[in-house]
Amino acid sequence: MRVDDEIYLTILYLLEEKGPMFTTAELAVKLKISKRTLYKMFASKEMIIEKVIDYIFKDLYFDSQQLIGKTYFHSGELLQKYLGDFTGVLQVEKVTKHARVLEKRYPQQWIKLNAYLNELGKRLYDLFIIDPHVRILTTAEKEVLLVMIQQTTRKFLQDNYLATKGLNFKEAIKVLYKMILTGIAC
């Protein structure tokens, strides 16, 4: 494991346990470094939150062009591969379960998180669009599908919504895709 991974996993652990209310002193203790060293790594707590959000979504981007040639895969199979390759999927809920505090105390980081969530929804949408087993959609259908996926993805990840329903993000996305495919598959 790389040093960066250890740092970010420690931050994620504190986020999961305390939300963004953890202190830099607590983080320094967990990392076994001084606060001074911590502030050499991160100029502020805002930067800590921002960098951990970047860390979570570092594997978000995939080359959809590589997937287009795999016409023998259905969207569900592509989704499975994408979710398997996107390691941040297991970490996203650790941050988003504290959505209200993030929005209030760290508005710039909240905006960035939402931009990533929209991009995640767009990437999931792209899996449908490149699937040769899905009928050709009208412009209006594409727009509605994109909004539906983005908004549902955001809802899944806000305020511990899925945990209160006894679900996890990965399974919820699979169910959403199955439901959508039932309506648009050829």
Contact map, one row per residue, 1 for C-alpha under 8 A:
111011000000000000000000000000000000000000000000000000000000000000000000000000000000000000000000000000000000000000000000000000000000000000000000000000000000000000000000000000000000000000
111111000000000000000000000000000000000000000000000000000000000000000000000000000000000000000000000000000000000000000000000000000000000000000000000000000000000000000000000000000000000000
111111100000000000000000000000000000000000000000000000000000000000000000000000000000000000000000000000000000000000000000000000000000000000000000000000000000000000000000000000000000000000
011111110000000000000000000000000000000000000000000000000000000000000000000000000000000000000000000000000000000000000000000000000000000000000000000000000000000000000000000000000000000000
111111111000000000000000000000000000000000000000000000000000000000000000000000000000000000000000000000000000000000000000000000000000000000000000000000000000000000000000000000000000000000
111111111100000000000000000000000000000000000000000000000000000000000000000000000000000000000000000000000000000000000000000000000000000000000000000000000000000000000000000000000000000000
001111111110000000000000000000100000000000000000000000000000000000000000000000000000000000000000000000000000000000000000000000000000000000000000000000000000000000000000000000000000000000
000111111111000000000000000000000000000000000000000100100000000000000000000000000000000000000000000000000000000000000000000000000000000000000000000000000000000000000000000000000000000000
000011111111100000000000000000000000000000000000000000000000000000000000000000000000000000000000000000000000000000000000000000000000000000000000000000000000000000000000000000000000000000
000001111111110000000000001001100000000000000000000000000000000000000000000000000000000000000000000000000000000000000000000000000000000000000000000000000000000000000000000000000000000000
000000111111111000000000001000000000000000000000000100000000000000000000000000000000000000000000000000000000000000000000000000000000000000000000000000000000000000000000000000000000000000
000000011111111100000000000000000000000000000000000100000000000000000000000000000000000000100110000000000000000000000000000000000000000000000000000000000000000000000000000000000000000000
000000001111111110000000000000000000000000000000000000000000000000000000000000000000000000000000000000000000000000000000000000000000000000000000000000000000000000000000000000000000000000
000000000111111111100100001000000000000000000000000000000000000000000000000000000000000000000000000000000000000000000000000000000000000000000000000000000000000000000000000000000000000000
000000000011111111111100000000000000000000000000000000000000000000000000000000000000000000000110000000000000000000000000000000000000000000000000000000000000000000000000000000000000000000
000000000001111111100000000000000000000000000000000000000000000000000000000000000000000000000110000000000000000000000000000000000000000000000000000000000000000000000000000000000000000000
000000000000111111100000000000000000000000000000000000000000000000000000000000000000000000000000000000000000000000000000000000000000000000000000000000000000000000000000000000000000000000
000000000000011111111100000000000000000000000000000000000000000000000000000000000000000000000000000000000000000000000000000000000000000000000000000000000000000000000000000000000000000000
000000000000011111111100000000000000000000000000000000000000000000000000000000000000000000000010010010000000000000000000000000000000000000000000000000000000000000000000000000000000000000
000000000000001001111100000000000000000000000000100000000000000000000000000000000000000000000000010011000000000000000000000000000000000000000000000000000000000000000000000000000000000000
000000000000001001111110000000000000000000000000000000000000000000000000000000000000000000000000000000000000000000000000000000000000000000000000000000000000000000000000000000000000000000
000000000000011001111111011000000000000000000000000000000000000000000000000000000000000000000000000000000000000000000000000000000000000000000000000000000000000000000000000000000000000000
000000000000000000001111111000000000000000000000000000000000000000000000000000000000000000000000000000000000000000000000000000000000000000000000000000000000000000000000000000000000000000
000000000000000000000111111100000010010000001000000000000000000000000000000000000000000000000000000000000000000000000000000000000000000000000000000000000000000000000000000000000000000000
000000000000000000000011111110000010000000000000000000000000000000000000000000000000000000000000000000000000000000000000000000000000000000000000000000000000000000000000000000000000000000
000000000000000000000111111111000000000000000000000000000000000000000000000000000000000000000000000000000000000000000000000000000000000000000000000000000000000000000000000000000000000000
000000000110010000000111111111100000000000000000000000000000000000000000000000000000000000000000000000000000000000000000000000000000000000000000000000000000000000000000000000000000000000
000000000000000000000001111111111110010000000000000000000000000000000000000000000000000000000000000000000000000000000000000000000000000000000000000000000000000000000000000000000000000000
000000000000000000000000111111111100000000000000000000000000000000000000000000000000000000000000000000000000000000000000000000000000000000000000000000000000000000000000000000000000000000
000000000100000000000000011111111000000000000000000000000000000000000000000000000000000000000000000000000000000000000000000000000000000000000000000000000000000000000000000000000000000000
000000100100000000000000001111111000000000000000000000000000000000000000000000000000000000000000000000000000000000000000000000000000000000000000000000000000000000000000000000000000000000
000000000000000000000000000111111100000000000000000000000000000000000000000000000000000000000000000000000000000000000000000000000000000000000000000000000000000000000000000000000000000000
000000000000000000000000000111111110110000000000000000000000000000000000000000000000000000000000000000000000000000000000000000000000000000000000000000000000000000000000000000000000000000
000000000000000000000000000110011111110000000000000000000000000000000000000000000000000000000000000000000000000000000000000000000000000000000000000000000000000000000000000000000000000000
000000000000000000000001100100001111111000000000000000000000000000000000000000000000000000000000000000000000000000000000000000000000000000000000000000000000000000000000000000000000000000
000000000000000000000000000000000111111100000000000000000000000000000000000000000000000000000000000000000000000000000000000000000000000000000000000000000000000000000000000000000000000000
000000000000000000000000000000001111111110000000000000000000000000000000000000000000000000000000000000000000000000000000000000000000000000000000000000000000000000000000000000000000000000
000000000000000000000001000100001111111111000000000000000000000000000000000000000000000000000000000000000000000000000000000000000000000000000000000000000000000000000000000000000000000000
000000000000000000000000000000000011111111110000000000000000000000000000000000000000000000000000000000000000000000000000000000000000000000000000000000000000000000000000000000000000000000
000000000000000000000000000000000001111111100000000000000000000000000000000000000000000000000000000000000000000000000000000000000000000000000000000000000000000000000000000000000000000000
000000000000000000000000000000000000111111100000000000000000000000000000000000000000000000000000000000000000000000000000000000000000000000000000000000000000000000000000000000000000000000
000000000000000000000000000000000000011111111011000000000000000000000000000000000000000000000000000000000000000000000000000000000000000000000000000000000000000000000000000000000000000000
000000000000000000000000000000000000001111111010000000000000000000000000000000000000000000000000000000000000000000000000000000000000000000000000000000000000000000000000000000000000000000
000000000000000000000000000000000000001001111111000000000000000000000000000000000000000000000000000000000000000000000000000000000000000000000000000000000000000000000000000000000000000000
000000000000000000000001000000000000000001111111100000000000000000000000000000000000000000000000000000000000000000000000000000000000000000000000000000000000000000000000000000000000000000
000000000000000000000000000000000000000000011111110000000000000000000000000000000000000000000000000000000100100000000000000000000000000000000000000000000000000000000000000000000000000000
000000000000000000000000000000000000000001111111111000000000000000000000000000000000000000000000000000000000000000000000000000000000000000000000000000000000000000000000000000000000000000
000000000000000000000000000000000000000001011111111100000000000000000000000000000000000000000000000000000000000000000000000000000000000000000000000000000000000000000000000000000000000000
000000000000000000010000000000000000000000001111111110000000000000000000000000000000000000000000000000000000100000000000000000000000000000000000000000000000000000000000000000000000000000
000000000000000000000000000000000000000000000111111111000000000000000000000000000000000000000000000000000000100100000000000000000000000000000000000000000000000000000000000000000000000000
000000000000000000000000000000000000000000000011111111100000000000000000000000000000000000000000000000000000000000000000000000000000000000000000000000000000000000000000000000000000000000
000000010011000000000000000000000000000000000001111111110000000000000000000000000000000000000000000000000000000000000000000000000000000000000000000000000000000000000000000000000000000000
000000000000000000000000000000000000000000000000111111111000000000000000000000000000000000000010000000000000100010000000000000000000000000000000000000000000000000000000000000000000000000
000000000000000000000000000000000000000000000000011111111100000000000000000000000000000000000000000000000000000000000000000000000000000000000000000000000000000000000000000000000000000000
000000010000000000000000000000000000000000000000001111111100000000000000000000000000000100000000000000000000000000000000000000000000000000000000000000000000000000000000000000000000000000
000000000000000000000000000000000000000000000000000111111110000000000000000000000000001110110000000000000000000000000000000000000000000000000000000000000000000000000000000000000000000000
000000000000000000000000000000000000000000000000000011111111000000000000000000000000010100000000000000000000000000010000000000000000000000000000000000000000000000000000000000000000000000
000000000000000000000000000000000000000000000000000001111111100000000000000000000000000100000000000000000000000000000000000000000000000000000000000000000000000000000000000000000000000000
000000000000000000000000000000000000000000000000000000011111110000000000000000000000111100000000000000000000000000000000000000000000000000000000000000000000000000000000000000000000000000
000000000000000000000000000000000000000000000000000000001111110000000000000000000000010100000000000000000000000000000001000000000000000000000000000000000000000000000000000000000000000000
000000000000000000000000000000000000000000000000000000000111111000000000000000000000000000000000000000000000000000000000001000000000000000000000000000000000000000000000000000000000000000
000000000000000000000000000000000000000000000000000000000011111100000000000000000100000000000000000000000000000000000000001000000000000000000000000000000000000000000000000000000000000000
000000000000000000000000000000000000000000000000000000000000111111100000000000000000000000000000000000000000000000000000000000000000000000000000000000000000000000000000000000000000000000
000000000000000000000000000000000000000000000000000000000000011111110000000000000000000000000000000000000000000000000000000001100100000000000000000000000000000000000000000000000000000000
000000000000000000000000000000000000000000000000000000000000001111111000000000000000000000000000000000000000000000000000000000000000000000000000000000000000000000000000000000000000000000
000000000000000000000000000000000000000000000000000000000000001111111100000000000000000000000000000000000000000000000000000000000000000000000000000000000000000000000000000000000000000000
000000000000000000000000000000000000000000000000000000000000001111111110000001000000000000000000000000000000000000000000000000000100000000000000000000000000000000000000000000000000000000
000000000000000000000000000000000000000000000000000000000000000111111110000000000000000000000000000000000000000000000000000000000110000000000000000000000000000000000000000000000000000000
000000000000000000000000000000000000000000000000000000000000000011111110000000000000000000000000000000000000000000000000000000000000000000000000000000000000000000000000000000000000000000
000000000000000000000000000000000000000000000000000000000000000001111111100000000000000000000000000000000000000000000000000000000000000000000000000000000000000000000000000000000000000000
000000000000000000000000000000000000000000000000000000000000000000111111110000000000000000000000000000000000000000000000000000000011000000000000000000000000000000000000000000000000000000
000000000000000000000000000000000000000000000000000000000000000000000111110000000000000000000000000000000000000000000000000000000000000000000000000000000000000000000000000000000000000000
000000000000000000000000000000000000000000000000000000000000000000000111111111000000000000000000000000000000000000000000000000000010000000000000000000000000000000000000000000000000000000
000000000000000000000000000000000000000000000000000000000000000000000011111111000000000000000000000000000000000000000000000000000011100000000000000000000000000000000000000000000000000000
000000000000000000000000000000000000000000000000000000000000000000000000111111100000000000000000000000000000000000000000000000110010100000000000000000000000000000000000000000000000000000
000000000000000000000000000000000000000000000000000000000000000000000000111111110000000000000000000000000000000000000000000000000000000000000000000000000000000000000000000001001100000000
000000000000000000000000000000000000000000000000000000000000000000000000111111111000000000000000000000000000000000000000000000000000000000000000000000000000000000000000000000000000000000
000000000000000000000000000000000000000000000000000000000000000000100000111111111100000000000000000000000000000000000000000000100000000000000000000000000000000000000000000000000000000000
000000000000000000000000000000000000000000000000000000000000000000000000001111111110000000000000000000000000000000000000000100100000000000000000000000000000000000000000000001000000000000
000000000000000000000000000000000000000000000000000000000000000000000000000111111111000000000000000000000000000000000000000000000000000000000000000000000000000000000000000001000000000000
000000000000000000000000000000000000000000000000000000000000000000000000000011111111100000000000000000000000000000000000000000000000000000000000000000000000000000000000000000000000000000
000000000000000000000000000000000000000000000000000000000000010000000000000001111111110000000000000000000000000000000000000000000000000000000000000000000000000000000000000000000000000000
000000000000000000000000000000000000000000000000000000000000000000000000000000111111111010000000000000000000000000000000000000000000000000000000000000000000000000000000010000000000000000
000000000000000000000000000000000000000000000000000000000000000000000000000000011111111000000000000000000000000000000000000000000000000000000000000000000000000000000000000000000000000000
000000000000000000000000000000000000000000000000000000000010000000000000000000001111111000000000000000000000000000000000000000000000000000000000000000000000000000000000000000000000000000
000000000000000000000000000000000000000000000000000000001011000000000000000000000111111110000000000000000000000000000000000000000000000000000000000000000000000000000000000000000000000000
000000000000000000000000000000000000000000000000000000010010000000000000000000000011111111100000000000000000000000000000000000000000000000000000000000000000000000000000000000000000000000
000000000000000000000000000000000000000000000000000000111111000000000000000000000000011111110000000000000000000000000000000000000000000000000000000000000000000000000000000000000000000000
000000000000000000000000000000000000000000000000000000010000000000000000000000000010011111111000000000000000000000000000000000000000000000000000000000000000000000000000110000000000000000
000000000000000000000000000000000000000000000000000000000000000000000000000000000000001111111000000000000000000000000000000000000000000000000000000000000000000000000000110000000000000000
000000000001000000000000000000000000000000000000000000010000000000000000000000000000001111111110000000000000000000000000000000000000000000000000000000000000000000000000000000000000000000
000000000000000000000000000000000000000000000000000000010000000000000000000000000000000111111111000000000000000000000000000000000000000000000000000000000000100000000000000000000000000000
000000000000000000000000000000000000000000000000000000000000000000000000000000000000000011111111100000000000000000000000000000000000000000000000000000000000100100000000100000000000000000
000000000001001100000000000000000000000000000000000000000000000000000000000000000000000000111111110000000000000000000000000000000000000000000000000000000000000000000000000000000000000000
000000000001001100100000000000000000000000000000000010000000000000000000000000000000000000111111111000000000000000000000000000000000000000000000000000000000000000000000000000000000000000
000000000000000000000000000000000000000000000000000000000000000000000000000000000000000000011111111000000000000000000000000000000000000000000000000000000000111100000000000000000000000000
000000000000000000000000000000000000000000000000000000000000000000000000000000000000000000001111111000000000000000000000000000000000000000000000000000000000111110000000000000000000000000
000000000000000000110000000000000000000000000000000000000000000000000000000000000000000000000111111111000000000000000000000000000000000000000000000000000000011100000000000000000000000000
000000000000000000000000000000000000000000000000000000000000000000000000000000000000000000000011111111100000010000000000000000000000000000000000000000000000011000000000000000000000000000
000000000000000000000000000000000000000000000000000000000000000000000000000000000000000000000000011111110000000000000000000000000000000000000000000000000000001000000000000000000000000000
000000000000000000110000000000000000000000000000000000000000000000000000000000000000000000000000011111111100000000000000000000000000000000000000000000000000000000000000000000000000000000
000000000000000000010000000000000000000000000000000000000000000000000000000000000000000000000000011111111110110000000000000000000000000000000000000000000000000000000000000000000000000000
000000000000000000000000000000000000000000000000000000000000000000000000000000000000000000000000001111111110111000000000000000000000000000000000000000000000000000000000000000000000000000
000000000000000000000000000000000000000000000000000000000000000000000000000000000000000000000000000111111110000000000000000000000000000000000000000000000000000000000000000000000000000000
000000000000000000000000000000000000000000000000000000000000000000000000000000000000000000000000000011111110000000000000000000000000000000000000000000000000000000000000000000000000000000
000000000000000000000000000000000000000000000100000000000000000000000000000000000000000000000000000011111111110000000000000000000000000000000000000000000000000000000000000000000000000000
000000000000000000000000000000000000000000000000000000000000000000000000000000000000000000000000000001111111111000000000000000000000000000000000000000000000000000000000000000000000000000
000000000000000000000000000000000000000000000000000000000000000000000000000000000000000000000000000000000111111100000000000000000000000000000000000000000000000000000000000000000000000000
000000000000000000000000000000000000000000000100110010000000000000000000000000000000000000000000000001100111111110000000000000000000000000000000000000000000000000000000000000000000000000
000000000000000000000000000000000000000000000000000000000000000000000000000000000000000000000000001001100111111111000000000000000000000000000000000000000000000000000000000000000000000000
000000000000000000000000000000000000000000000000000000000000000000000000000000000000000000000000000000100011111111100000000000000000000000000000000000000000000000000000000000000000000000
000000000000000000000000000000000000000000000000010000000000000000000000000000000000000000000000000000000001111111110000000000000000000000000000000000000000000000000000000000000000000000
000000000000000000000000000000000000000000000000000010000000000000000000000000000000000000000000000000000000111111111000000000000000000000000000000000000000000000000000000000000000000000
000000000000000000000000000000000000000000000000000000000000000000000000000000000000000000000000000000000000011111111100000000000000000000000000000000000100000000000000000000000000000000
000000000000000000000000000000000000000000000000000000000000000000000000000000000000000000000000000000000000001111111110000000000000000000000000000000000000000000000000000000000000000000
000000000000000000000000000000000000000000000000000000001000000000000000000000000000000000000000000000000000000111111111000000000000000000000000000000000000000000000000000000000000000000
000000000000000000000000000000000000000000000000000000000000000000000000000000000000000000000000000000000000000011111111100000000000000000000000000001001100000000000000000000000000000000
000000000000000000000000000000000000000000000000000000000000000000000000000000000000000000000000000000000000000001111111110000000000000000000000000001000100000000000000000000000000000000
000000000000000000000000000000000000000000000000000000000000000000000000000000000000000000000000000000000000000000111111111000000000000000000000000000000000000000000000000000000000000000
000000000000000000000000000000000000000000000000000000000001000000000000000000000000000000000000000000000000000000011111111100000000000000000000000001000000000000000000000000000000000000
000000000000000000000000000000000000000000000000000000000000000000000000000000000000000000000000000000000000000000001111111110000000000000000000010011101000000000000000000000000000000000
000000000000000000000000000000000000000000000000000000000000000000000000000000000000000000000000000000000000000000000111111111000000000000000000010011000000000000000000000000000000000000
000000000000000000000000000000000000000000000000000000000000110000000000000000000000000000000000000000000000000000000011111111100000000000000000000000000000000000000000000000000000000000
000000000000000000000000000000000000000000000000000000000000000000000000000000100000000000000000000000000000000000000001111111110000000000000000000010000000000000000000000000000000000000
000000000000000000000000000000000000000000000000000000000000000000000000000000000000000000000000000000000000000000000000111111111000000000000000110010000000000000000000000000000000000000
000000000000000000000000000000000000000000000000000000000000000100000000000000000000000000000000000000000000000000000000011111111100000000000000000000000000000000000000000000000000000000
000000000000000000000000000000000000000000000000000000000000000100000000001001100000000000000000000000000000000000000000001111111110000000000000000000000000000000000000000000000000000000
000000000000000000000000000000000000000000000000000000000000000000000000001000000000000000000000000000000000000000000000000111111110010000000000000000000000000000000000000000000000000000
000000000000000000000000000000000000000000000000000000000000000000000000000000000000000000000000000000000000000000000000000011111111010000000000000000000000000000000000000000000000000000
000000000000000000000000000000000000000000000000000000000000000100110000000000000000000000000000000000000000000000000000000001111111000000000000000000000000000000000000000000000000000000
000000000000000000000000000000000000000000000000000000000000000000010010111000000000000000000000000000000000000000000000000000111111110000000000000000000000000000000000000000000000000000
000000000000000000000000000000000000000000000000000000000000000000000010010000000000000000000000000000000000000000000000000000001111111000000000000000000000000000000000000000000000000000
000000000000000000000000000000000000000000000000000000000000000000000000011000000000000000000000000000000000000000000000000000000011111000000000000000000000000000000000000000000000000011
000000000000000000000000000000000000000000000000000000000000000000000000000000000000000000000000000000000000000000000000000000011011111100000000000000000000000000000000000000000000100111
000000000000000000000000000000000000000000000000000000000000000000000000000000000000000000000000000000000000000000000000000000000001111110000000000000000000000000000000000000000000000111
000000000000000000000000000000000000000000000000000000000000000000000000000000000000000000000000000000000000000000000000000000000000011111000000000000000000000000000000000000000000000000
000000000000000000000000000000000000000000000000000000000000000000000000000000000000000000000000000000000000000000000000000000000000001111111100000000000000000000000000000000000000000000
000000000000000000000000000000000000000000000000000000000000000000000000000000000000000000000000000000000000000000000000000000000000000111111100000000000000000000000000000000000000000000
000000000000000000000000000000000000000000000000000000000000000000000000000000000000000000000000000000000000000000000000000000000000000011111110000000000000000000000000000000000000000000
000000000000000000000000000000000000000000000000000000000000000000000000000000000000000000000000000000000000000000000000000000000000000011111111000000000000000000000000000000000000000000
000000000000000000000000000000000000000000000000000000000000000000000000000000000000000000000000000000000000000000000000000000000000000011111111100000000000000000000000000000000000000000
000000000000000000000000000000000000000000000000000000000000000000000000000000000000000000000000000000000000000000000000000000000000000011111111110000000000000000000000000000000000000000
000000000000000000000000000000000000000000000000000000000000000000000000000000000000000000000000000000000000000000000000000000000000000000111111111000000000000000000000000000000000000000
000000000000000000000000000000000000000000000000000000000000000000000000000000000000000000000000000000000000000000000000000000000000000000011111111100000000000000000000000000000000000000
000000000000000000000000000000000000000000000000000000000000000000000000000000000000000000000000000000000000000000000000000010000000000000001111111110000000000000000000000000000000000000
000000000000000000000000000000000000000000000000000000000000000000000000000000000000000000000000000000000000000000000000110010000000000000000111111111000000000000000000000000000000000000
000000000000000000000000000000000000000000000000000000000000000000000000000000000000000000000000000000000000000000000000000000000000000000000011111111100000000000000000000000000000000000
000000000000000000000000000000000000000000000000000000000000000000000000000000000000000000000000000000000000000000000000000000000000000000000001111111110000000000000000000000000000000000
000000000000000000000000000000000000000000000000000000000000000000000000000000000000000000000000000000000000000000000000110110000000000000000000111111111000000000000000000000000000000000
000000000000000000000000000000000000000000000000000000000000000000000000000000000000000000000000000000000000000000001101110000000000000000000000011111111100000000000000000000000000000000
000000000000000000000000000000000000000000000000000000000000000000000000000000000000000000000000000000000000000000000000100000000000000000000000001111111110000000000000000000000000000000
000000000000000000000000000000000000000000000000000000000000000000000000000000000000000000000000000000000000000000000000000000000000000000000000000111111111000000000000000000000000000000
000000000000000000000000000000000000000000000000000000000000000000000000000000000000000000000000000000000000000000001000100000000000000000000000000011111111100000000000000010000000000000
000000000000000000000000000000000000000000000000000000000000000000000000000000000000000000000000000000000000000001001100000000000000000000000000000001111111110000000000000000000000000000
000000000000000000000000000000000000000000000000000000000000000000000000000000000000000000000000000000000000000000000000000000000000000000000000000000111111110010000000000000000000000000
000000000000000000000000000000000000000000000000000000000000000000000000000000000000000000000000000000000000000000000000000000000000000000000000000000011111110111000000100100000000000000
000000000000000000000000000000000000000000000000000000000000000000000000000000000000000000011001100000000000000000000000000000000000000000000000000000001111111111000000100000000000000000
000000000000000000000000000000000000000000000000000000000000000000000000000000000000000000000001111000000000000000000000000000000000000000000000000000000111111110000000000000000000000000
000000000000000000000000000000000000000000000000000000000000000000000000000000000000000000000001111100000000000000000000000000000000000000000000000000000000111110000000000000000000000000
000000000000000000000000000000000000000000000000000000000000000000000000000000000000000000001001110000000000000000000000000000000000000000000000000000000001111111110000000000000000000000
000000000000000000000000000000000000000000000000000000000000000000000000000000000000000000000000100000000000000000000000000000000000000000000000000000000011111111111000000000000000000000
000000000000000000000000000000000000000000000000000000000000000000000000000000000000000000000000000000000000000000000000000000000000000000000000000000000001100111111111100100000000000000
000000000000000000000000000000000000000000000000000000000000000000000000000000000000000000000000000000000000000000000000000000000000000000000000000000000000000111111111000000000000000000
000000000000000000000000000000000000000000000000000000000000000000000000000000000000000000000000000000000000000000000000000000000000000000000000000000000000000111111110000000000000000000
000000000000000000000000000000000000000000000000000000000000000000000000000000000000000000000000000000000000000000000000000000000000000000000000000000000000000011111110000000000000000000
000000000000000000000000000000000000000000000000000000000000000000000000000000000000000000000000000000000000000000000000000000000000000000000000000000000000000001111111000000000000000000
000000000000000000000000000000000000000000000000000000000000000000000000000000000000000000000000000000000000000000000000000000000000000000000000000000000000000001111111101100000000000000
000000000000000000000000000000000000000000000000000000000000000000000000000000000000000000000000000000000000000000000000000000000000000000000000000000000000000001100111111100000000000000
000000000000000000000000000000000000000000000000000000000000000000000000000000000000000011001000000000000000000000000000000000000000000000000000000000000001100001000011111110000000000000
000000000000000000000000000000000000000000000000000000000000000000000000000000000010000011000000000000000000000000000000000000000000000000000000000000000000000000000001111111000000000000
000000000000000000000000000000000000000000000000000000000000000000000000000000000000000000000000000000000000000000000000000000000000000000000000000000000000000000000011111111100000000000
000000000000000000000000000000000000000000000000000000000000000000000000000000000000000000000000000000000000000000000000000000000000000000000000000000000001000001000011111111110000000000
000000000000000000000000000000000000000000000000000000000000000000000000000000000000000000000000000000000000000000000000000000000000000000000000000000001000000000000000111111111000000000
000000000000000000000000000000000000000000000000000000000000000000000000000100110000000000000000000000000000000000000000000000000000000000000000000000000000000000000000011111111100000000
000000000000000000000000000000000000000000000000000000000000000000000000000000000000000000000000000000000000000000000000000000000000000000000000000000000000000000000000001111111110000000
000000000000000000000000000000000000000000000000000000000000000000000000000000000000000000000000000000000000000000000000000000000000000000000000000000000000000000000000000111111111000000
000000000000000000000000000000000000000000000000000000000000000000000000000100000000000000000000000000000000000000000000000000000000000000000000000000000000000000000000000011111111100000
000000000000000000000000000000000000000000000000000000000000000000000000000100000000000000000000000000000000000000000000000000000000000000000000000000000000000000000000000001111111110000
000000000000000000000000000000000000000000000000000000000000000000000000000000000000000000000000000000000000000000000000000000000000000000000000000000000000000000000000000000111111111000
000000000000000000000000000000000000000000000000000000000000000000000000000000000000000000000000000000000000000000000000000000000000000000000000000000000000000000000000000000011111111100
000000000000000000000000000000000000000000000000000000000000000000000000000000000000000000000000000000000000000000000000000000000000010000000000000000000000000000000000000000001111111110
000000000000000000000000000000000000000000000000000000000000000000000000000000000000000000000000000000000000000000000000000000000000000000000000000000000000000000000000000000000111111110
000000000000000000000000000000000000000000000000000000000000000000000000000000000000000000000000000000000000000000000000000000000000000000000000000000000000000000000000000000000011111110
000000000000000000000000000000000000000000000000000000000000000000000000000000000000000000000000000000000000000000000000000000000000011000000000000000000000000000000000000000000001111111
000000000000000000000000000000000000000000000000000000000000000000000000000000000000000000000000000000000000000000000000000000000000111000000000000000000000000000000000000000000000111111
000000000000000000000000000000000000000000000000000000000000000000000000000000000000000000000000000000000000000000000000000000000000111000000000000000000000000000000000000000000000000111
